[in-house]
Structure formats: structure tokens, C-alpha cells
């Protein structure tokens, strides 16, 4: 009887305990601002909670990767929708292999770290072997592919709809 009571108590505690699926806030991202990047994929992390794209931006002339003060490639990490939603939009590790050139808008982190959130930005992939003209993005390249809905936002403060 004592074992049964202990089991009932343990099951009750487990059922009433808050879930471990707690989700972080988006407060770390500046939702009032968009930065628009054209970059090269270095890694894809298809997490269930957030699909992540790790990339190095291309410079404005689109002929070199952006580097930090130490000369290292400046890798940005962008959190996106859930892995399941990304999959529904055709965004997978296979559709964005290492070396893929793409463009999207990012709400940057408030602390200045090279990371952000995609928000409602469109996501465009340049055709293999092509990059946009200087100062432009993949949505301007003939044969570019759009993933999901949305357009590339204007760089700067978010435009009110």
C-alpha cells in the first residue's frame, strides 16, 4: 500500500509540474529594426523549436566574405520558425547546403552579438553559382527561389503596415 501511495504521489507531481518546454522571450532581439543580409551558409541546425541558419555575410560588392577585427569570418546565427514550419516552406538542411548564397532580413540582437531573428522577412536563395550585383540581394537575381511568404524588408526601422 505504501508503494502504491508513493507511486500515486510521484505521478501526481509529474503531471502537475510545469512543462520543460519553456520557451525564451524574443526580448533579446530588436524587433523595431531590420538588417538585410546576403550571405553564405556555413551550417544549418534544424532544431524542433527553432530552425537555425549560420552564415557569413557577403560584403556590399558581393565578392568577399565579411571578416571580424581578427580576420576571422564573421558568422551570424539566425533563429527562424520551428523546424516543422520551416520544413513546410521547403527550408531544410538539404535545400540550404553549405555554400548556398541567400538573402533575408534579420532583427538583430540588442547586445550587438552577430545573431538575430528572421521575423516576417522573406527568404530568397540565389541560383547555384550566382551572387547578386553589388548592393543588391538574391531576390534581384534571375532564377532566385523564394521560401515561405514575405519580401525582403527595407534595411532600418521596421515599416508599419
Secondary structure, DSSP 8 states (H G I E B T S, - for coil): -HHHHHHHHHHHHHHHS--S-----STTB-TTEEEEEEEEEEEEEE-SS-EEEEEEEB-TTSSSB-B-TTS-B-EEEEE-S-HHHHHHTT--TTTT-TT-EEEEEEEEBTT--SEEE-TT--EEE--TT----TT--GGGSTT-EEESS-----SEE----
